[in-house]
């Protein structure tokens, strides 16, 4: 029997940062968090910056890397009209901190860049977007399921790594069990002419 798979959800992963650059980002972000109370969004026991990070000159290099990655995705996904970085912010998750499950409305592609990732600092969890598949959960064998049958995926946080996914994909950040803070940067891309 021939098997064909449809409706796959693309997740793009790229290593773009260096330890030296991440140290620079960590210092800037920690300093920022000490001067600004931040926002409450999906974050619990953590600090969420304002969403204008991409407009600050000290983060210009990362913004350039994000645009390069987004252009690669545009080519691979056959997208047109160019991209626009709508907003960008940083998160510091202290011990016990996490981000509740959410999506990013009014965007096309979203993602995260990892700055500081101590061991056991919490994975990025994404869930099967086919909500109608939750109607029935058949009994399965005990064998290891192949990747195309997974209903959730956990990505280990790794400093210097960039992960991008469609903005409609439900995701969350699991609890930081480390004694040290986890630092990441999130962002949303729009398509030119889509919302602007």
C-alpha angles and dihedrals in degrees: 000000000000117000122206122185122210139177096035118176112229120223117181123206126189134165108223109149136080129214089248093052092046090052088053091050093047092054092048094047095046090049091049092050090055092056101041129049090214129205137296111230122131092331122114119190092357146089122259116190127217113279098246096085092120089063094058113097095221090068097047094112093055091047089055091051090050092053091050091052092046091052089053089053092047090055093046094046095044092241124162140195097053131262135273125201101229100184143342134193142166131238129205112194111194123199107307092016124133143155120246121235112280148142130226109243122205093025136100106207127017133181153157135242117201119225104166122014117172117187114285093013094140133278128247105248122200124186136213104273093210097097092176089064088068089070091082128027106185121202112263137201121259094247120113109272118235116245095258090064098051116119095196136021129203119206118200112231110245124182112246094022124125121203121187129184140161111290092235093062112111111235143160141184115240125226119295104233093177124103088230128070121259113224124199139159123223131192147171129224125202129194115249107261093016100101102345 
